[in-house]
Amino acid sequence: MPPTLQRVRVWDLPTRLFHWLLAACVIGSIVSAKVGGNAMVWHFRLGYAILALLAFRVLWGLVGGHWSRFVRFVYSPATLWRYLGGRQRDDEHLDVGHTPTGALSVFALLGILALQVATGLVADDEIANTGPLIRFVSGATSSLATGWHKGWGQWFIIGLVVLHIAAIVFYLVKKRINLVAPMLHGDKALPEGVPASADGTGTRALAAALLAGCAAGVAWLVSLGG
């Protein structure tokens, strides 16, 4: 007999909002960089927003909903190998939140975005735009950061975004699994006994406070450049 399925809250509202806001900011930052000119004002603003969102996600990875915590998708090489070989155990629930391969994609994207924002803070296009913290680094360091930010950095991000979209399409077409819908409404149809993520008023209030604190921290950091 197939197991009885029930709706389980997997992605809490803060995680879902983070996901879509980050996607919008990344796309906006890429477009504004390509447009240049006056659009660079928005490129900087979106960069600051991405930094605040990344800082929030790090904190939320420690105190957020069950499936949003890093401890739930930091997998050992052995677990990854078993998953790739289709030998995962039922009690591991590797397909509920981020799968082992999905987790690698998540960490890669968060890491490359953090590096891109960091280099942007000290970059200099030698035309009209400089990062707000450029005075804290040497000219050589700024030049190196600028080269990465305008070159390999943006292409790595575009590549990871394309890979992310390709994975979504693959799961939908080949495995008949819709990864987008749960990130919109938060729920998945899962067997009984699968733990749910907390997503009540208290959880959302905590997330709002953390995000506000992260935004304030980014504003303070940027202000250091005068």
C-alpha positions in Angstrom: 0.0 0.0 0.0 1.3 3.5 -0.9 1.9 5.7 2.2 -0.8 8.2 3.2 0.2 11.7 2.1 -0.5 14.9 3.9 0.4 18.6 3.3 3.5 19.5 5.2 4.9 23.0 5.5 8.4 22.7 4.2 9.4 26.3 3.2 8.4 28.9 5.8 7.3 32.3 4.5 10.7 34.1 5.3 12.6 31.5 3.3 10.2 31.9 0.4 10.4 35.7 0.4 14.1 35.5 0.6 14.2 33.2 -2.4 12.1 35.4 -4.6 13.6 38.7 -3.4 17.1 37.4 -4.0 16.1 36.3 -7.5 14.6 39.7 -8.3 17.6 41.5 -7.0 20.1 39.4 -8.8 18.3 39.8 -12.1 17.9 43.5 -11.5 21.6 43.9 -10.7 22.7 42.1 -13.9 20.4 44.1 -16.1 21.3 47.4 -14.5 25.0 46.6 -14.9 24.5 45.9 -18.6 22.5 49.1 -19.1 25.1 51.2 -17.2 24.8 55.0 -17.0 22.1 56.2 -14.6 21.0 52.6 -14.0 24.2 52.1 -11.9 22.5 53.8 -9.1 20.1 50.9 -8.9 22.9 48.5 -9.4 24.5 49.7 -6.2 21.1 49.7 -4.3 20.4 46.1 -5.5 23.9 45.1 -4.4 23.3 46.4 -0.9 19.9 44.6 -0.8 21.6 41.4 -1.9 24.1 41.8 0.9 21.4 42.3 3.5 19.5 39.2 2.2 22.6 37.1 2.3 23.3 38.1 5.9 19.7 37.3 6.8 20.0 33.9 5.1 23.1 33.0 7.2 21.2 33.8 10.4 18.0 32.1 9.2 20.1 29.1 8.4 20.8 28.9 12.1 17.4 29.7 13.6 14.8 29.4 10.8 12.3 26.7 9.9 13.2 23.1 10.1 14.1 22.6 6.5 15.7 26.0 6.1 18.4 25.3 8.7 21.9 24.5 7.4 22.1 21.5 9.6 19.3 20.0 7.5 21.2 20.2 4.2 24.8 20.0 5.0 25.5 16.5 3.8 28.5 14.3 4.2 30.3 13.0 1.0 29.0 9.5 1.9 25.4 10.8 1.9 25.9 12.6 -1.3 27.4 9.4 -2.9 24.5 7.3 -1.7 22.0 9.8 -3.0 23.6 9.9 -6.4 23.4 6.1 -6.4 19.8 6.0 -5.4 20.5 4.4 -2.1 19.2 6.9 0.4 17.2 5.7 3.4 13.6 6.6 3.9 14.2 8.1 7.3 16.7 10.6 5.8 14.1 12.6 3.9 16.7 13.8 1.4 14.1 14.9 -1.2 12.0 16.9 1.2 14.1 20.1 1.5 17.3 20.7 -0.4 18.6 17.5 -1.8 22.3 16.8 -1.5 22.9 18.0 -5.1 20.5 21.0 -4.6 22.4 21.9 -1.4 25.7 22.1 -3.4 24.0 24.5 -5.8 22.6 26.6 -3.0 25.9 27.0 -1.2 27.7 27.7 -4.5 25.3 30.5 -5.4 25.3 32.0 -1.9 29.1 31.9 -1.9 29.6 33.4 -5.3 27.0 36.1 -4.6 28.8 37.0 -1.4 32.1 37.3 -3.2 30.5 39.4 -6.0 29.1 41.8 -3.5 32.3 42.0 -1.5 34.3 42.8 -4.6 31.7 45.4 -5.7 32.2 47.3 -2.4 35.8 48.1 -3.4 35.5 48.1 -7.2 36.4 51.0 -9.5 35.2 51.2 -13.1 37.6 54.1 -13.7 34.7 56.0 -15.3 32.1 57.2 -12.8 31.5 54.5 -10.2 33.5 53.3 -7.2 32.5 51.0 -4.4 31.7 52.7 -1.1 34.6 51.0 0.7 37.3 51.6 -1.8 39.3 53.8 0.4 40.0 50.9 2.7 41.9 48.9 0.1 45.0 49.5 -2.0 44.8 50.3 -5.7 46.1 46.8 -6.6 43.4 45.2 -4.5 40.7 47.4 -6.0 41.9 46.6 -9.5 41.9 42.8 -8.7 38.4 43.1 -7.2 37.1 45.1 -10.2 38.5 42.5 -12.7 36.7 39.7 -10.9 33.4 41.7 -10.4 33.2 42.7 -14.1 34.5 39.5 -15.5 34.5 36.0 -14.0 32.2 36.9 -11.1 29.2 37.9 -13.2 29.6 35.0 -15.6 29.8 32.5 -12.7 26.5 34.0 -11.3 24.8 33.9 -14.7 26.0 30.3 -15.2 24.7 29.2 -11.8 21.3 30.9 -12.4 21.0 29.1 -15.8 22.0 25.8 -14.1 19.4 26.4 -11.4 16.7 27.0 -14.0 17.8 24.0 -16.0 17.5 21.8 -12.8 14.0 23.0 -12.2 13.0 22.2 -15.8 14.7 18.8 -15.6 12.8 17.9 -12.4 9.5 19.0 -13.9 9.9 17.3 -17.3 11.8 14.2 -16.4 10.7 13.5 -12.8 7.3 15.2 -12.8 8.3 17.1 -9.7 7.3 20.7 -9.4 10.0 22.5 -7.4 8.5 26.0 -8.0 5.1 25.5 -6.4 6.3 24.6 -2.9 8.5 27.7 -3.0 5.3 29.7 -3.7 2.9 28.2 -1.2 5.3 26.5 1.1 3.8 23.0 1.3 4.5 19.5 -0.1 2.5 16.3 -0.1 4.6 14.0 2.1 4.1 10.8 4.1 3.0 11.0 7.7 5.8 11.6 10.2 7.8 14.1 8.1 8.6 17.1 10.3 7.2 20.4 9.3 8.9 23.8 9.5 7.6 26.3 12.0 5.9 29.2 10.2 3.7 31.0 12.7 3.5 34.6 13.7 6.4 34.4 16.1 8.7 32.8 13.4 7.8 35.5 10.9 8.3 38.3 13.5 11.7 37.0 14.3 12.6 36.9 10.6 11.4 40.5 10.1 13.5 41.6 13.1 16.6 39.8 11.7 16.1 41.2 8.2 15.7 44.7 9.7 18.9 44.2 11.7 20.8 43.0 8.6 19.6 46.0 6.5 20.7 48.3 9.3 24.1 46.6 9.4 24.6 47.0 5.6 23.6 50.7 5.8 26.2 51.2 8.6 28.8 49.3 6.6 28.2 51.4 3.5 28.3 54.6 5.6 31.9 53.8 6.6 33.0 54.9 3.2 31.8 58.4 3.8 
